[in-house]
Amino acid sequence: MLAGLAALGLLLAFHAVMQFAVAQGDAWRQAQVTHASAVHQCNGMPGLQARNLCKSGLARGNAGERLSPVRNLVTGRPLD
């Protein structure tokens, strides 16, 4: 009986970990899509100086926080 309860507990813990991993994977994919969209917008800007300024903002991460609402599920902070 005790072994059955322990096995059930381990199964539930495994399920929770896998759900968290899937959610983090979805969040990472969303962040990648958002970043790719921002790069595409930068590449479409008229003028070399405007494109370079936009891309440097992305490289510093300044625009990433404005563009990506994706947050870490544990800490609540924006994903890097």
BELKAHU-V26706 format. One record per backbone hydrogen bond with DSSP energy under -1.0 kcal/mol. NH is the residue of the N-H (numbers start at 1). CO is the residue of the C=O. Records with the same first field share a line. If there is no record, write none. Layout:
NH=CO / CO
//
This chain:
5=1
6=2
7=3
8=4
9=5
10=6
11=7
12=8
13=9
14=10
15=11
16=12
17=13
18=14
19=15
20=16
21=17
22=18
23=19
24=20
25=21
26=22
27=23
28=24
29=25
30=26
31=27
32=28
33=29
34=30
35=31
36=32
37=33
38=34
39=35
40=36
41=37
42=38
43=39
44=40
45=42
51=47
52=48
53=49
54=50
55=51
56=52
57=53
58=54
59=55
60=56
62=57
65=61
67=63
68=64
72=77
76=72
79=70
//
